[in-house]
Amino acid sequence: MTALLASVRSAQEALDAAGAGADLIDLKEPLDGALGGVSPDNIWRIARTLRSRYPVKPVSATIGDLPSDALDAIAARVIEVADAGVDFVKVGVTPGPDARACLARVAGLRAVVLPVLLCDEGVEASLVEYAATLGFEGIVFDTAGKTGRTLFDCIDIGTLARYLATIRASGAMACIAGSLGWPQLGGIRALAPDVAGFRTALCENGRTSRLDPRRVAQWADALHHAAPSAAA
């Protein structure tokens, strides 16, 4: 089964998403970019509210869109977000000359970090293989640009399948996101990632609009009950 990660921006959206069947709740502010960060105070409030009703629902939060060479700022923000009480801290990593140093730095922090490989221009197998050696609990493939191009437009499914296999072989969760919607459902089922993340597809009118719990329920059903033949 592929778990549904729903990105939310408020306590009410978090409760709605959890109640509609989302397996993981991810805190971000879509007005501030692909991985726009929620303030630590609000992260703490949202996580506390959610856990009062769903005490074992995993919660992640992004640190904001920071360049991969801003190692000290990234490290400080990771600790801030982790101390706000989430289970996972998501850090965007842009493939390039600074990617390995960024991955190594966040792997050594006292936080459970999920690196998010931003694949708009693709990602080399060697970087995926390196990330898989660092002991992360999960690695995410996503896109930074939210312009209509999906993850599958940036990496072909065959290559992505090999990358997910590399991550799984390391014992980590293999996760995908990146403007995915109903046209990509067949590809998601074929890849069968451990986690698939969504924001735009769960909202009433684009990623900055209100999350719609009915859409969350539809995606939860689609991911949790994929026919065996579709997922083969």
Residue, then its C-alpha position, 0 to 999 in steps of 0.5 A: m500500500t502507498a501511504l498518502l501524505a497531505s500537505v496542510r497549512s493550518a490546524q483545521e486542514a490538518l484535522d480535515a486531512a487526517g479525518a479523511g484518511a491521510d496517513l501522514i500530515d505535512l506542514k507547509e505554507p504554499l504561498d512561500g514556495a514549493l517547500g514554504g515553511v510554517s513558523p515554529d510556533n505555528i508548527w507546534r500549535i498545529a501538531r498539538t491540535l492534531r495529536s489531541r485527536y490523532p495521537v499517532k498520526p505522523v507529522s512532518a514539516t518543511i524548513g522553507d526554501l533555502p539554497s543548498d549551500a546555506l548549510d548553517a542556516i539549513a542546520a539551524r532551521v532543521i533544529e528549530v522545526a524538529d524542536a517544534g515537535v514534528d516526527f520528520v523535518k523535510v529539507g529541499v536539496t537541489p542537485g548540483p555542486d552543493a548537494r552532497a555537502c548539504l545531504a551530509r550536513v543534515a544527516g548528522l543533525r539531531a533530527v529525523v530529516l527527510p531530504v527532498l531531492l528537487c528534480d526539475e532538471g533531473v537527478e544523477a544516479s550517483l547522488v541518489e546512491y550517495a543519499a541512500t548511504l547516509g541513514f535517512e529514514g526516507i528520501v523524497f523526489d519532488t519538484a521545486g517549480k509548481t508550473g504544471r510540470t509533474l515529477f514524471d515530466c522531469i524523470d522518466i518512470g523507468t529511471l524513477a523506479r530504479y531510484l526508488a529501488t535503490i532507496r528501498a534497498s537501503g532500508a529507507m522509505a521511498c517517497i514521491a511528490g511533485s504536482l501529481g494528479w489523477p493523470q499520474l495515478g497509473g504511474i504512481r500505482a506502477l511505482a508503488p512508492d511507500v509514500a505519495g505526497f500531494r497538495t494541489a490535487l487535494c485543494e479546491n482551486g489550486r495549491t494555495s486554496r483550501l484543502d478539500p477533505r473529499r479529495v483527500a478521501q478520494w486519493a486515500d481510497a485510490l492509493h490504499h486500494a490499488a488493484p494488484s494488476a495495476a500495481a504490478 
